[in-house]
Amino acid sequence: MMEAHMADVINLKRFKKRSEREQSAKQADANRARFGRTKAERALDEHRKDRAGNLLDQHLLDQHKPDDGGAS
């Protein structure tokens, strides 16, 4: 004869909480990848950006500043 098997009972609150925790963990991983840089790494990037800007400014042909009023 065929025996009927019942499905496992699932607690929906636990399922929902587990799903939210997993989603939160994924978001935390994404945030760590996006914002998780050390102070030294941020300082190095800032230094490189400043240096690049200074090198570009040194190679300008026209040294007039906009606040000079156009007096030459």
DSSP file (Angstrom, degrees, kcal/mol; ACC not computed):
  #  RESIDUE AA STRUCTURE BP1 BP2  ACC     N-H-->O    O-->H-N    N-H-->O    O-->H-N    TCO  KAPPA ALPHA  PHI   PSI    X-CA   Y-CA   Z-CA
    1    1 A M              0   0    0      0, 0.0     2,-0.4     0, 0.0     0, 0.0   0.000 360.0 360.0 360.0 158.7    0.0    0.0    0.0
    2    2 A M        -     0   0    0      1,-0.0     2,-0.5     2,-0.0     0, 0.0  -0.702 360.0-148.0 -88.6 132.7    1.0    3.6   -0.5
    3    3 A E        -     0   0    0     -2,-0.4     2,-0.5     2,-0.0    -1,-0.0  -0.853  12.4-132.3-101.4 136.0    2.0    5.6    2.5
    4    4 A A        -     0   0    0     -2,-0.5     2,-0.4     0, 0.0    -2,-0.0  -0.739  18.2-155.8 -88.1 129.7    1.3    9.3    2.6
    5    5 A H        -     0   0    0     -2,-0.5     2,-0.3     0, 0.0    -2,-0.0  -0.889   9.7-137.5-106.4 134.8    4.1   11.5    3.8
    6    6 A M        -     0   0    0     -2,-0.4     3,-0.1     1,-0.1     2,-0.1  -0.631  23.7-112.2 -87.8 148.7    3.5   14.9    5.2
    7    7 A A        -     0   0    0     -2,-0.3     2,-0.1     1,-0.1    -1,-0.1  -0.372  41.2 -89.8 -73.7 157.3    5.6   17.8    4.2
    8    8 A D        -     0   0    0      1,-0.1     2,-0.4    -2,-0.1    -1,-0.1  -0.435  42.4-116.5 -67.5 141.2    7.9   19.4    6.7
    9    9 A V        -     0   0    0     -2,-0.1     2,-0.5    -3,-0.1    -1,-0.1  -0.653  29.3-155.6 -80.5 133.2    6.4   22.2    8.7
   10   10 A I        -     0   0    0     -2,-0.4     2,-0.8    -3,-0.0     3,-0.1  -0.942  12.4-138.6-115.4 126.9    8.0   25.5    8.1
   11   11 A N     >  -     0   0    0     -2,-0.5     4,-2.2     1,-0.2     5,-0.2  -0.757  14.6-159.3 -82.1 112.8    7.9   28.4   10.6
   12   12 A L  H  > S+     0   0    0     -2,-0.8     4,-2.7     1,-0.2     5,-0.2   0.833  87.7  56.3 -67.6 -33.0    7.4   31.4    8.3
   13   13 A K  H  > S+     0   0    0      2,-0.2     4,-2.7     1,-0.2    -1,-0.2   0.939 110.3  44.9 -63.2 -45.0    8.7   33.9   10.9
   14   14 A R  H  > S+     0   0    0      2,-0.2     4,-2.7     1,-0.2     5,-0.2   0.907 113.3  50.8 -63.7 -41.4   12.0   32.0   11.1
   15   15 A F  H  X S+     0   0    0     -4,-2.2     4,-2.3     2,-0.2    -2,-0.2   0.925 112.4  46.5 -61.3 -45.0   12.1   31.7    7.3
   16   16 A K  H  X S+     0   0    0     -4,-2.7     4,-2.4     2,-0.2    -2,-0.2   0.921 113.4  48.3 -64.9 -44.7   11.5   35.5    6.9
   17   17 A K  H  X S+     0   0    0     -4,-2.7     4,-2.4     2,-0.2    -2,-0.2   0.907 112.0  49.1 -63.1 -41.8   14.1   36.4    9.6
   18   18 A R  H  X S+     0   0    0     -4,-2.7     4,-2.4     2,-0.2    -1,-0.2   0.913 111.1  50.3 -64.1 -41.4   16.7   34.1    8.1
   19   19 A S  H  X S+     0   0    0     -4,-2.3     4,-2.2    -5,-0.2    -2,-0.2   0.909 111.0  48.7 -62.6 -42.0   16.0   35.6    4.6
   20   20 A E  H  X S+     0   0    0     -4,-2.4     4,-2.5     2,-0.2    -2,-0.2   0.890 110.4  51.3 -66.3 -38.6   16.4   39.1    6.0
   21   21 A R  H  X S+     0   0    0     -4,-2.4     4,-2.4     2,-0.2    -2,-0.2   0.912 110.4  48.8 -63.7 -42.1   19.7   38.2    7.8
   22   22 A E  H  X S+     0   0    0     -4,-2.4     4,-2.0     2,-0.2    -2,-0.2   0.907 112.4  48.0 -64.2 -41.1   21.0   36.8    4.5
   23   23 A Q  H  X S+     0   0    0     -4,-2.2     4,-2.2     2,-0.2    -2,-0.2   0.905 111.6  50.4 -65.1 -41.4   20.0   39.9    2.6
   24   24 A S  H  X S+     0   0    0     -4,-2.5     4,-2.4     1,-0.2    -2,-0.2   0.885 108.9  52.0 -63.7 -39.0   21.6   42.1    5.3
   25   25 A A  H  X S+     0   0    0     -4,-2.4     4,-2.2     2,-0.2    -1,-0.2   0.889 108.8  50.3 -65.3 -39.3   24.8   40.1    5.1
   26   26 A K  H  X S+     0   0    0     -4,-2.0     4,-2.1     2,-0.2    -2,-0.2   0.913 111.5  48.4 -63.9 -42.3   24.9   40.6    1.3
   27   27 A Q  H  X S+     0   0    0     -4,-2.2     4,-2.5     1,-0.2    -2,-0.2   0.899 110.0  52.0 -64.9 -40.3   24.4   44.3    1.8
   28   28 A A  H  X S+     0   0    0     -4,-2.4     4,-2.5     2,-0.2    -2,-0.2   0.902 108.7  50.6 -63.3 -41.1   27.1   44.4    4.4
   29   29 A D  H  X S+     0   0    0     -4,-2.2     4,-2.1     2,-0.2    -1,-0.2   0.914 110.8  49.1 -61.7 -42.5   29.6   42.7    2.1
   30   30 A A  H  X S+     0   0    0     -4,-2.1     4,-1.9     1,-0.2    -2,-0.2   0.907 111.9  48.7 -64.2 -41.1   28.8   45.1   -0.7
   31   31 A N  H  X>S+     0   0    0     -4,-2.5     4,-3.4     2,-0.2     5,-0.5   0.892 109.2  52.4 -66.6 -39.1   29.3   48.1    1.7
   32   32 A R  H  X5S+     0   0    0     -4,-2.5     4,-1.7     1,-0.2    -1,-0.2   0.906 111.5  47.0 -63.0 -39.9   32.6   46.7    3.0
   33   33 A A  H  <5S+     0   0    0     -4,-2.1    -1,-0.2    -5,-0.2    -2,-0.2   0.868 119.3  40.7 -68.4 -34.7   33.8   46.4   -0.6
   34   34 A R  H  <5S+     0   0    0     -4,-1.9    -2,-0.2    -5,-0.2    -3,-0.2   0.910 133.6  15.8 -81.3 -44.0   32.7   49.9   -1.5
   35   35 A F  H  <5S+     0   0    0     -4,-3.4     2,-2.2    -5,-0.2    -3,-0.2   0.500  92.0 106.3-110.8  -5.9   33.6   51.8    1.7
   36   36 A G     << +     0   0    0     -4,-1.7     2,-0.4    -5,-0.5    -1,-0.1  -0.394  44.8 132.1 -82.7  67.8   36.1   49.5    3.4
   37   37 A R        -     0   0    0     -2,-2.2     2,-0.0    -3,-0.0    -3,-0.0  -0.893  55.0-115.7-115.2 148.4   39.4   51.3    2.8
   38   38 A T     >  -     0   0    0     -2,-0.4     4,-2.1     1,-0.1     5,-0.2  -0.306  26.9-110.8 -76.3 164.1   42.0   52.1    5.3
   39   39 A K  H  > S+     0   0    0      1,-0.2     4,-2.5     2,-0.2     5,-0.2   0.873 119.5  54.9 -62.0 -37.0   43.0   55.6    6.2
   40   40 A A  H  > S+     0   0    0      2,-0.2     4,-2.5     1,-0.2    -1,-0.2   0.897 106.9  50.0 -64.4 -40.5   46.3   55.1    4.5
   41   41 A E  H  > S+     0   0    0      2,-0.2     4,-2.2     1,-0.2    -2,-0.2   0.910 112.1  47.4 -65.2 -41.5   44.7   54.1    1.3
   42   42 A R  H  X S+     0   0    0     -4,-2.1     4,-2.3     2,-0.2    -2,-0.2   0.908 112.8  49.4 -65.4 -40.7   42.4   57.2    1.3
   43   43 A A  H  X S+     0   0    0     -4,-2.5     4,-2.6     2,-0.2    -2,-0.2   0.900 110.0  51.1 -65.3 -40.4   45.4   59.4    2.1
   44   44 A L  H  X S+     0   0    0     -4,-2.5     4,-2.5     2,-0.2    -1,-0.2   0.915 110.8  48.1 -63.7 -43.1   47.4   57.9   -0.8
   45   45 A D  H  X S+     0   0    0     -4,-2.2     4,-2.3     2,-0.2    -1,-0.2   0.906 112.1  49.5 -63.0 -41.0   44.5   58.5   -3.2
   46   46 A E  H  X S+     0   0    0     -4,-2.3     4,-2.5     2,-0.2    -2,-0.2   0.908 111.2  49.7 -64.3 -41.5   44.1   62.1   -2.0
   47   47 A H  H  X S+     0   0    0     -4,-2.6     4,-2.7     2,-0.2    -2,-0.2   0.923 111.0  48.9 -62.2 -45.1   47.9   62.7   -2.4
   48   48 A R  H  X S+     0   0    0     -4,-2.5     4,-2.4     2,-0.2    -1,-0.2   0.902 111.6  49.7 -62.1 -41.1   47.9   61.2   -5.9
   49   49 A K  H  X S+     0   0    0     -4,-2.3     4,-2.1     2,-0.2    -2,-0.2   0.924 112.6  46.6 -64.7 -44.4   44.9   63.4   -6.9
   50   50 A D  H  X S+     0   0    0     -4,-2.5     4,-2.6     2,-0.2    -2,-0.2   0.913 112.7  50.0 -63.3 -42.9   46.6   66.6   -5.5
   51   51 A R  H  X S+     0   0    0     -4,-2.7     4,-2.7     2,-0.2     5,-0.2   0.910 110.0  49.8 -63.6 -42.7   49.8   65.8   -7.2
   52   52 A A  H  X S+     0   0    0     -4,-2.4     4,-2.0     1,-0.2    -1,-0.2   0.910 111.9  48.9 -63.2 -41.1   48.1   65.2  -10.5
   53   53 A G  H  X S+     0   0    0     -4,-2.1     4,-2.3     2,-0.2    -2,-0.2   0.907 111.9  48.6 -64.5 -41.8   46.3   68.5  -10.2
   54   54 A N  H  X S+     0   0    0     -4,-2.6     4,-1.9     2,-0.2    -2,-0.2   0.909 110.6  50.2 -65.4 -42.2   49.5   70.3   -9.3
   55   55 A L  H  X S+     0   0    0     -4,-2.7     4,-0.8     1,-0.2    -1,-0.2   0.888 111.4  49.2 -63.5 -38.3   51.4   68.8  -12.3
   56   56 A L  H >< S+     0   0    0     -4,-2.0     3,-0.7    -5,-0.2    -1,-0.2   0.912 110.0  51.0 -66.5 -42.0   48.6   69.9  -14.6
   57   57 A D  H >< S+     0   0    0     -4,-2.3     3,-1.3     1,-0.2    -2,-0.2   0.845 104.8  57.9 -64.5 -33.3   48.6   73.4  -13.2
   58   58 A Q  H 3< S+     0   0    0     -4,-1.9    -1,-0.2     1,-0.3    -2,-0.2   0.741 103.5  53.7 -68.5 -22.5   52.3   73.6  -13.7
   59   59 A H  T << S+     0   0    0     -4,-0.8    -1,-0.3    -3,-0.7     2,-0.2   0.294  77.8 122.8 -98.6  10.1   51.9   72.9  -17.4
   60   60 A L    <   -     0   0    0     -3,-1.3     3,-0.1     1,-0.1    -3,-0.0  -0.516  48.8-157.6 -70.2 138.5   49.4   75.7  -18.1
   61   61 A L  S    S+     0   0    0     -2,-0.2     2,-0.7     1,-0.2    -1,-0.1   0.863  81.9  54.2 -83.1 -39.0   50.5   78.1  -20.8
   62   62 A D        -     0   0    0      1,-0.1    -1,-0.2     2,-0.1    -2,-0.0  -0.871  63.5-173.2-101.7 115.8   48.3   81.0  -19.7
   63   63 A Q        +     0   0    0     -2,-0.7     2,-0.2    -3,-0.1    -1,-0.1   0.265  39.4 129.1 -93.9  12.3   48.8   81.8  -16.0
   64   64 A H        -     0   0    0      2,-0.0    -2,-0.1     1,-0.0     8,-0.0  -0.461  49.8-143.3 -70.1 136.4   46.0   84.4  -15.8
   65   65 A K    >   -     0   0    0     -2,-0.2     3,-1.7     1,-0.1     5,-0.4  -0.752  16.3-124.3 -97.2 148.6   43.6   83.8  -12.9
   66   66 A P  G >  S+     0   0    0      0, 0.0     3,-0.7     0, 0.0    -1,-0.1   0.776 109.3  57.9 -63.5 -25.5   39.9   84.5  -13.4
   67   67 A D  G 3  S+     0   0    0      1,-0.2    -3,-0.0     2,-0.1     0, 0.0   0.369  79.3  91.3 -88.1   6.3   39.8   86.9  -10.4
   68   68 A D  G X  S-     0   0    0     -3,-1.7     3,-0.7     1,-0.1    -1,-0.2   0.713  93.5-126.7 -70.9 -20.0   42.5   89.2  -11.9
   69   69 A G  T <   -     0   0    0     -3,-0.7     3,-0.1    -4,-0.2    -2,-0.1   0.566  53.1 -76.9  83.0   8.7   39.8   91.3  -13.5
   70   70 A G  T 3  S+     0   0    0     -5,-0.4     2,-0.5     1,-0.3    -1,-0.2   0.532  86.6 147.6  80.9   5.7   41.5   91.0  -16.9
   71   71 A A    <         0   0    0     -3,-0.7    -1,-0.3     1,-0.2    -3,-0.0  -0.641 360.0 360.0 -78.7 124.2   44.2   93.5  -16.2
   72   72 A S              0   0    0     -2,-0.5    -1,-0.2    -3,-0.1    -3,-0.0   0.357 360.0 360.0-121.1 360.0   47.4   92.6  -18.0
